[in-house]
Amino acid sequence: MPSELPAELPANLLPSKPAAALSGAVGVGVAIAVGEIASKTLSADPSPLYSVGGAFIDRFAGSLKDIAIQLFGKNDKTALIVGTVIISLCIGALTGIGARRRQWIPLLAFSAFGVFGAWAQTVRADVGILDACLAAICAVAIGVACTHLLLRLATPKPATRMVASPKGTPTGSPTSATSPTQSGPDERQEVSLPSRRRFLGTAGGLIVLAYAGMKVAGALAGEDVIAAVKNIRIPRPFRRRALPAIQPFEVSGVAEYVTPTSEFYRIDTSLRTPNVDASTWRLKIRGLVDTPFEISYAELLAMPSIEEVVTLSCVSNEVGGDLIGNAVWQGVPLTDLLERAGVQAEAEQLFSRSVDGWNSGFPIEAATDGRVAMVAYAMNGARLPTAHGFPARLVVSGLYGYVSATKWLDTIELTTWRGANGFWVPRGWSKEGPVKLSSRIDVPRAGSRVKEGMFALGGVAWSPSIGVSAVEVSIDNGPWQAAELGNVASEHTWVQWRYVWSATAGDHTARVRATDQQGNAQVTANQAPAPNGATGLHQISFSV
């Protein structure tokens, strides 16, 4: 096959631009699917697609984190992967158009994709160079082959047609005086148009194969690696924190005291949930300790455990936001693990790493000052779900997740305070991240309309590890009025509140503020989540 078509080739002998664009886009889609399958087959996980997305997060997470959460909420990672695929398909379309005359362009463009994907795999994950290169070669070769196949099917072909010559036309040389005059067949160059049905049928078949390939890759990814431990019985906790037996009131629409697992927020940098094989998983305790050690999943479950109710919050939670939840956690106290390791005097920071490389760190005092701090393996009475960190994660009351809530826990390392920085610190976020006292109005919803008469406003307030002592509500910038507080399991959880008000016709506003158990009032000045958590009072507008 020639590497380049002559520049003077007539346009009617080239694939149409739409067909060429579709050829390149389909080729990229097939290459992505092949890369997924090859990576899973070779156990080179994460795949090139997810590694490239992860590299994007590593580079731009600091500047785009809040924007992504504001635009897409808990679907920010899905939006990134979809965006990555769309951009790749667009580049593939341009590649296909360029290949109308220069058939070497797909090989060049796809090879560049393959090199970048392999680089991202080897840099961001524990993937060998050989495995990454093999996955890239498979993806590039098949992607280029599919692109050229479709381009050939879309290319018109010259055809020779024999037509009868008019009588009296010389059949020999037109310059020969002796050429006899006679009638006979003549050749005419025409263009044979490609079969649109065949082209679209092939393209559609490749699209279906690519989609099926992505599904196969998902199956090969070990989505059900935790199936082997589904029947493992979660042990009874050595110490259990009782939930409130009853609440003094109920306001429809206010967040439940215990957030259902299916509704608990998830914000992290992992584009694909790590699937950890509990039978081979080991938690490593090392660093500035006298006795480094490793512990298996079974050994962790065999240790005396506690069950506590703890509210966790994401530092990206806006004032009035929903990136917060309250759950029942069971696990092993960090103090028990640290005592076994023997923490050295110079240790100042508990630095943890996930199996996917994410990391965070917090002062060691937060693990030893009496607050709830555990390696959790159960949530709301059941084994920890994969999305929330199976087989184990850290739960530390009073600290934002970006400095403490490492999921898919792999390593706990004791370091000096300057010995290591968590993932978000070099990206502009504070090294320390205590959760700020805050409150939220759940009822009524902003912009809603309520009935005239007695009406109950409600919501939640929180200051984990300290507790909330009071919540107040102001209607239409009027005087602050005390709200009723619900019962709580401990100071480590949020509290529900209610304020009954005689609603009058018209447009209204409502604000809420809280005071913690130490007498500190909620900060009223507005501050964005960066660099260490949002402040300000939640205010809504509604009508009666």
Sequence and secondary structure as in RCSB ss.txt:
>XXXX:A:sequence
MPSELPAELPANLLPSKPAAALSGAVGVGVAIAVGEIASKTLSADPSPLYSVGGAFIDRFAGSLKDIAIQLFGKN
DKTALIVGTVIISLCIGALTGIGARRRQWIPLLAFSAFGVFGAWAQTVRADVGILDACLAAICAVAIGVACTHLL
LRLATPKPATRMVASPKGTPTGSPTSATSPTQSGPDERQEVSLPSRRRFLGTAGGLIVLAYAGMKVAGALAGEDV
IAAVKNIRIPRPFRRRALPAIQPFEVSGVAEYVTPTSEFYRIDTSLRTPNVDASTWRLKIRGLVDTPFEISYAEL
LAMPSIEEVVTLSCVSNEVGGDLIGNAVWQGVPLTDLLERAGVQAEAEQLFSRSVDGWNSGFPIEAATDGRVAMV
AYAMNGARLPTAHGFPARLVVSGLYGYVSATKWLDTIELTTWRGANGFWVPRGWSKEGPVKLSSRIDVPRAGSRV
KEGMFALGGVAWSPSIGVSAVEVSIDNGPWQAAELGNVASEHTWVQWRYVWSATAGDHTARVRATDQQGNAQVTA
NQAPAPNGATGLHQISFSV
>XXXX:A:secstr
  SB  TT  GGGS  HHHHHHHHHHHHHHHHHHHHHHHHHTT  S HHHHHHHHHHHHHHHHHHHHHHHHHGGG
HHHHHHHHHHHHHHHHHHHHHHHTTTBTTHHHHHHHHHHHHHHHHHHHHSS  HHHHHHHHHHHHHHHHHHHHHH
HHHTS EEEEEEEE  TT BSS TT TT  B   EEEEEEEE   HHHHHHHHHHHHHHHHHHHHHHHHHTTTTG
GGGGTT      SEE    S  S   TTS  SS  GGGS    S SS     TTT EEEEEESBSS EEEEHHHH
HHS  EEEEEEEE TT  TT   EEEEEEEEEEHHHHHHHH B TT  EEEEEETTS EEEEETHHHHSSS EEE
EEEETTEE  GGGTTT EEEETTB HHHH  SSEEEEEEE TTS   TTGGGT  S  B   EEEEEES TT B 
 SEEEEEEEEEE TTT EEEEEEEETT   EE EE   SSTTS EEEEEEEEE SSEEEEEEEEEETTS B   S
 B STTT  BS EEEEEE 
